[in-house]
């Protein structure tokens, strides 16, 4: 669903061919939206998977029986994270740009939509060629051989272009570790909001989507990027502990003492051993300057002095007149 010029539209886009279908809605009720989607399915067939946002039209009680009756899997994107449904968001941007141009040029928007479907994409055929295996007849002069059915596929240049996009995106992306139920976390109620403490109440079938409950008992559905796990407190233990205990293993009194061997701290010296300072220079005789009381000034402690730069008064034109 998107709004343009105070009018509401429902948009459906095919993931493979990028073919866009849109319809003007009289209102935003679920029954009206479902009727337009049924009309689109009657022309192109019922898809196996439908991905939508969490609008009230798609999360209502009327849409769930519609999905069961038409036997397709309905997946909703995470709230406050439109990038999880990026194909539909990109199609909405394209349609708004096309409608804006038709509005300012005072041209027929349906002709603009036809030309949009016949326009080849990056390094590949047009959406109409991928979906219908031919070019749609339009006002633009077209050869008759292009109107005949022919199977079109993405060429190697387009596949190479998509692979390069994936490679560059994965350089700055990383897989976040999954969260568990009853795990304490911080999450954002809004994208620009502060972190709020909460607990993972349940995991959803949708990828990287969780239900989080805050301290007041309110439940929110958020994407994994808006959730930060609370770091667990762990006691730091020295790796060189007595008795050969490994880090992370609790020490017992048996590790500290063995039968027949007295326990002596490492830092305490025995009575027979002489006490020797670590820095022998302390016991050396004082230098001549220290013996006669002459103070020594280290280069680090310098006496501040005034600058020797000549300061000249600014000459102003109004004073010379």
Secondary structure, DSSP 8 states (H G I E B T S, - for coil): -EEETTEEEEEEE-TTT--EEEEEESS--HHHHHHHHHHHHHHH---SEEEE---TTTSSHHHHHHHHHHT-EEEE--TT-GGGGHHHHHHHHHHHHHHHHHHHHT--HHHHHHHHHHSB-TTS-BHHHHHHSS----SS---GGGGS-------HHHHHHHHHHHHHHHHS--------TT-EEEEESSTTS-EEEEEEEEE-SSTTEEEEEETTS-EEEEEGGGEEE---------SS-GGG--TTS---HHHH-BTTB----TTS--TTS----S-GGGSS---HHHHTT-----TTS---------------HHHH-
